[in-house]
Each structure stands twice: as C-alpha cells, then as structure tokens.
Amino acid sequence: MSPSSILHLEIIPTSGALGAELRGIDLAQPLSADTAQEIRGALAEHGVIFFRDQNITPEQHIAFAQCLAPININRFFKTAPGYAEISEVRKEPEQDKNIGGAWHTDHSYDHIPALGSILLAREVPERGGDTMFAAMWQAYEALSDGLKQTLEGLRAAHSSRHVFGVEARKTRNMGDRLVNAELATQDAVHPVVIRHPENGRKILYVNRTFTTHFEGWTAEESKPLLEYLYAHGSRPEFQTRFQWEKGSIAIWDNRSTWHLALNDYHGERRLMHRITLEGTPIAGVH
Ligand code: SIN
C-alpha cells in the first residue's frame, strides 16, 4: 500500500483552550512524511489531538507512532502481551483505583521528558472514563507579570520514586498493573517555565504527580506556591474533555499539557493501549 498522500486534514477545535479532532485520515494506512508533519504541527498547535474510529492493530499502532517520533519503552506499566512498545492502561470491574487519576504530565521525571503519548481505546465503559486535558501555555499566560518573572528564575525537581517506587507500591496497591518498582530511581530538575521546542510558546512546567519541590527550597517551603500553581493550572477555562469510544485515539503533548483520567465507572472494564514518544531536551526561557 502506498503512503497516504492526504495533505490537509480537517481540524476541529474541541474547546477555547486546547484540543482538536482531526478528521479525514485512516491511521491503518502508512503515513506520508507530509501527513506525519501535519499531525505533528497540529499536536504542537493544539496540545492534544483526537481521532475517531481507528480500530487499528497493535502493529499499526506501533507503525503510526514510529512515523511521529521514536518510541520510548515505558519502565513501569504492564505491557500488552507480545508488545514491549505498548503499555496497558487498565482498570478491571473489581478494581477501584485507576491509572493517571490525578493531574500530571508523563515522564517529567526523565532528564529528557517524553514528547507525547498516543492512547488508543480498546475497551471503554458504558459511560464515564473520560480524560481531561489542560493547556499549560494558557495557564502561564494568565499569570501576573510579577509571578511570571519569579517563576522564570526557578527550577523544580521531579521524581518517579514516590509514584512508581517500592515504598509507593505499598500504599498504592495497583495489583499487577505496575511493574519494576525497583527501577523507579529517576530524578530530574527542569526550569519551571520552559519554551516549547517547536513553537516557542512559554509553558508552565510543574505537575501535581511528579514535581516534588523547587530547586534550593524545601518541600515544605515549595508546597504553598506549587499548590497555587496546581489550582491555577486546573482552572476550567484551560481545559478540554474527551469522551472515548472504542477505536478513539488521543495524542497529547507532554511538554505543554496536563491530563487526568476520570475514575467514574466502577464495576466496568476500561482498557487503553498507550505508546509514549521520545522527546528532545527542554530548555528554560532565558
Ligand atoms: C494516562 O495518564 O496516561 C492515562 C490517561 C487515561 O487513561 O485516560
């Protein structure tokens, strides 16, 4: 099959802040370089992009991801049987905790955080299980000039330890959905305000799940300002909400957005396949 030559996708924004649905493409078909470029451009512009009715095979999911960026093999999620590249985001009817139920951005604990994640819905509940996304360039823009200036001079520490590590697993029983607790040793320090590597936007880069403190400050000293930023960043006007159907795909930019999986479908299964895309080094604004 020759690569798709679609050059202009239909792009329909999903909120005033971020998000767009892309129509007019079958992701089971190989992508041309131009189409892959157009998808990457839409992702940078809208922060999260959505596709409907893409009941692709795991091989096609992997091939699609490879057209966008190299694949990052996740250390902590159980993988789809036979596919090391695909992480399972699963909640069974008898489980009460979901994965990703607090605002976060994937892999901020890595020195080079992930570019993005591609989540494909395999099984969805009758209702509920939506995912929320928030635009961190909008959150940054809405701050006062004084706070912007202060934040631009700060760096923050991020870690995987308290989320995926041995101690965390004792209090946060996720069954066999998470693996390799002993590998959760990642610590990274990043500027609190970063520049998007592709479009140059200034972005607020801290998140409730993985950020632990400001560099040079104690966790206790950091908490009030971090809490302010978490409350600010989750204001409804910076958000969009995605309702899944089997075969829906969301791709989000991990540098410029937060996301949160709603846990409102107890007693039903939700199974998603996630592929994470490798990023490039991120930098502050000075
Ligand atoms: C995630 O946090 O990566 C999963 C999001 C979701 O399941 O909606």
Residues whose N, C-alpha, C, O or C-beta is under 5 A from the ligand:
A	BS01	SIN	V89 I99 G100 T131 A261
